[in-house]
Amino acid sequence: MATKHKSNKSWIHEHINDAYVLAARADGWRSRAAFKLLQIDEKDHLLRPGMCVVDLGAAPGSWSQYAASRVGAGGRVYALDLLPMTTIVGVEFIQGDFREAEVLARLESSLAGRKVDLVLSDMAPNLSGIADSDQARMAHLAELALDFAQRHLKTGGDMLLKLFQGAGYMELRVQMQQAFEKVQTRKPEASRGRSAESYVLARNKRAA
């Protein structure tokens, strides 16, 4: 118990003094995660004015914030998360579990047949600490996100998907390589070095 308490104190100390946490507060972002998307966008030029973007696993909203700032008034961001999220101008938010058909149907209804330019997925399960179980649930979420992208992205559209290294990782990459022209891995500086997360960037969706 003492070890867990010490670990929690260490995380809190690191978080409070994290340069990206401080920068997020100073710049008005909802969380430090904004800098992950910002850094990938600066490198790969994902977001442009007028785009239609879907942000899966959006709460507390920093990716949606950043995306909305880049697509501008002529664009649209659709965000979804199991947790509540306070309003962001230019973002339509749906609260619910992406794994449930009814929630997915609500998101599809909001799109009203509009094809999507970019799918963002920062989704991750609540971690149990059991590596195999956590990896299986992460892979399941990633598969659902990829299925959504395959059905709703326009030809030539892009996807940015968070993945954990482990079982199912390479299989999912193969599926993405079949669906997109180019698949690359990104580990932005704002992603903590000890984190198992990486981002897979899939570009130029192939025609169905």
Secondary structure as the mmCIF struct_conf table of DSSP 4:
data_model
#
loop_
_struct_conf.conf_type_id
_struct_conf.id
_struct_conf.beg_label_comp_id
_struct_conf.beg_label_asym_id
_struct_conf.beg_label_seq_id
_struct_conf.end_label_comp_id
_struct_conf.end_label_asym_id
_struct_conf.end_label_seq_id
HELX_RH_AL_P HELX_RH_AL_P1 ALA A 2 ILE A 16
TURN_TY1_P TURN_TY1_P1 ASN A 17 ASN A 17
HELX_RH_AL_P HELX_RH_AL_P2 ALA A 19 ASP A 27
TURN_TY1_P TURN_TY1_P2 GLY A 28 GLY A 28
BEND BEND1 ARG A 30 SER A 31
TURN_TY1_P TURN_TY1_P3 ARG A 32 ALA A 33
HELX_RH_AL_P HELX_RH_AL_P3 ALA A 34 ASP A 44
TURN_TY1_P TURN_TY1_P4 PRO A 49 GLY A 50
STRN STRN1 CYS A 52 LEU A 56
BEND BEND2 GLY A 57 GLY A 57
TURN_TY1_P TURN_TY1_P5 ALA A 59 PRO A 60
HELX_RH_AL_P HELX_RH_AL_P4 SER A 62 VAL A 71
TURN_TY1_P TURN_TY1_P6 ALA A 73 GLY A 74
STRN STRN2 ARG A 76 ASP A 81
BEND BEND3 LEU A 82 LEU A 83
TURN_TY1_P TURN_TY1_P7 VAL A 89 GLY A 90
STRN STRN3 VAL A 91 GLN A 95
BEND BEND4 GLY A 96 GLY A 96
TURN_TY1_P TURN_TY1_P8 PHE A 98 ARG A 99
BEND BEND5 GLU A 100 GLU A 100
HELX_RH_AL_P HELX_RH_AL_P5 ALA A 101 LEU A 111
TURN_TY1_P TURN_TY1_P9 ALA A 112 GLY A 113
HELX_LH_PP_P HELX_LH_PP_P1 ARG A 114 LYS A 115
STRN STRN4 VAL A 116 SER A 121
HELX_LH_PP_P HELX_LH_PP_P2 PRO A 125 LEU A 127
BEND BEND6 GLY A 129 GLY A 129
HELX_RH_AL_P HELX_RH_AL_P6 ALA A 131 HIS A 152
STRN STRN5 LEU A 153 PHE A 164
BEND BEND7 GLN A 165 GLY A 166
TURN_TY1_P TURN_TY1_P10 ALA A 167 GLY A 168
HELX_RH_AL_P HELX_RH_AL_P7 TYR A 169 ALA A 179
STRN STRN6 PHE A 180 ARG A 186
TURN_TY1_P TURN_TY1_P11 GLU A 189 ALA A 190
BEND BEND8 SER A 191 SER A 191
TURN_TY1_P TURN_TY1_P12 GLY A 193 ARG A 194
STRN STRN7 GLU A 197 LYS A 205
HELX_LH_PP_P HELX_LH_PP_P3 ARG A 206 ALA A 207
#
